[in-house]
Amino acid sequence: MPRDAGEGLAERILRYLDEHSTAADTAEGVRTWWLLEQGSRESIGDVEQALELLVRRGAVARIERPDMPPIYRRARQPRS
């Protein structure tokens, strides 16, 4: 996936989270429910790369679960 394509996909994920602040799902769920709903047709690999980009930036949290795929959600902001 080209770098700018990954950025665009990451932005679409963040827009979804802006509108659905309590949303949390697996990468496959993000692809199926968050992005296909918007008309996107990205591969699961592209979605996983965009999610990892957002995790590295601190915008999205990855919740690990034993023997299950991780869940992604909006990262909580520290209290001031």
Contact map, one row per residue, 1 for C-alpha under 8 A:
11101100000000000000000000000000000000000000010000000000000000000000000000000000
11111100000000000000000000000000000000000000000000000000000000000000000000000000
11111110000000000000000000000000000000000000000000000000000000000000000000000000
01111111000000000000000000000000000000000000000000000000000000000000000000000000
11111111100000000000000000000000000000000000000000000000000000000000000000000000
11111111110000000000000000000000000000000000010011000000000000000000000000000000
00111111111000000000000000000000000000000000000001000000000000000000000000000000
00011111111100000000000000000000000000000000000000000000000000000000000000000000
00001111111110000000000000000000000000000000001001000000000000000000000000000000
00000111111111000000000000000000000000000000000001101100000000000000000000000000
00000011111111100000000000000000000000000000000000000000000000000000000000000000
00000001111111110000000000000000001000000000000000000000000000000000000000000000
00000000111111111000000000000100011000000000000000000000000000000000000000000000
00000000011111111100000000000000000000000000000000000000000000000000000000000000
00000000001111111110000000000000000000000000000000000000000000000000000000000000
00000000000111111111000000000000010000000000000000000000000000000000000000000000
00000000000011111111111000000000000000000000000000000000000000000000000011000000
00000000000001111111100000000000000000000000000000000000000000000000000000000000
00000000000000111111100000000000000000000000000000000000000000000000000000000000
00000000000000011111111000000000000000000000000000000000000000000000000000000000
00000000000000001111111000000000000000000000000000000000000000000000000001000000
00000000000000001001111100000000000000000000000000000000000000000000000011000000
00000000000000001001111110000000000000000000000000000000000000000000000011000000
00000000000000000000011111000000000000000000000000000000000000000000001111000000
00000000000000000000001111111100000000000000000000000000000000000000001110000000
00000000000000000000000111111100000000000000000000000000000000000000111100000000
00000000000000000000000011111110000000000001001100100000000000000000011100000000
00000000000000000000000011111111000000000001000000000000000000000000000000000000
00000000000000000000000011111111110000000000000000000000000000000000000000000000
00000000000010000000000011111111111000000000001000000000000000000000000000000000
00000000000000000000000000111111111100000111001000000000000000000000000000000000
00000000000000000000000000011111111110000000000000000000000000000000000000000000
00000000000000000000000000001111111110000000000000000000000000000000000000000000
00000000000010010000000000001111111111000000000000000000000000000000000000000000
00000000000110000000000000000111111111111000000000000000000000000000000000000000
00000000000000000000000000000011111111111000000000000000000000000000000000000000
00000000000000000000000000000001111111110000000000000000000000000000000000000000
00000000000000000000000000000000011111110000000000000000000000000000000000000000
00000000000000000000000000000000001111111000000000000000000000000000000000000000
00000000000000000000000000000000001111111100000000000000000000000000000000000000
00000000000000000000000000000000001100111110000000000000000000000000000000000000
00000000000000000000000000000010000000011111011000000000000000000000000000000000
00000000000000000000000000000010000000001111111000000000000000000000000000000000
00000000000000000000000000110010000000000111111100000000000000000000000000000000
00000000000000000000000000000000000000000011111110000000000000000000000000000000
10000100000000000000000000000000000000000111111111000000000000000000000000000000
00000000100000000000000000100110000000000111111111100000000000000000000000000000
00000000000000000000000000100000000000000001111111110000000000000000000000000000
00000100000000000000000000000000000000000000111111111000000000000000000000000000
00000110110000000000000000000000000000000000011111111100000000000000000000000000
00000000010000000000000000100000000000000000001111111110000100000000000100000000
00000000000000000000000000000000000000000000000111111111000000000000000000000000
00000000010000000000000000000000000000000000000011111111100000000000000000000000
00000000010000000000000000000000000000000000000001111111111100000000000000000000
00000000000000000000000000000000000000000000000000111111111111000000000000000000
00000000000000000000000000000000000000000000000000011111111000000000000000000000
00000000000000000000000000000000000000000000000000001111111100000000000000000000
00000000000000000000000000000000000000000000000000000111111110000000000000100000
00000000000000000000000000000000000000000000000000000111111110000000000001100000
00000000000000000000000000000000000000000000000000100110111111000000000111100000
00000000000000000000000000000000000000000000000000000010011111100000000111110000
00000000000000000000000000000000000000000000000000000010000111110000011110000000
00000000000000000000000000000000000000000000000000000000000011111000011100000000
00000000000000000000000000000000000000000000000000000000000001111101111000000000
00000000000000000000000000000000000000000000000000000000000000111111111000000000
00000000000000000000000000000000000000000000000000000000000000011111000000000000
00000000000000000000000000000000000000000000000000000000000000001111100000000000
00000000000000000000000000000000000000000000000000000000000000011111110000000000
00000000000000000000000001000000000000000000000000000000000000011011111000000000
00000000000000000000000001100000000000000000000000000000000001111001111100000000
00000000000000000000000111100000000000000000000000000000000001111000111110000000
00000000000000000000000111100000000000000000000000100000000111100000011111000000
00000000000000001000011110000000000000000000000000000000000111000000001111100000
00000000000000001000111100000000000000000000000000000000001110000000000111110000
00000000000000000000000000000000000000000000000000000000011110000000000011111000
00000000000000000000000000000000000000000000000000000000000010000000000001111100
00000000000000000000000000000000000000000000000000000000000000000000000000111110
00000000000000000000000000000000000000000000000000000000000000000000000000011111
00000000000000000000000000000000000000000000000000000000000000000000000000001111
00000000000000000000000000000000000000000000000000000000000000000000000000000111
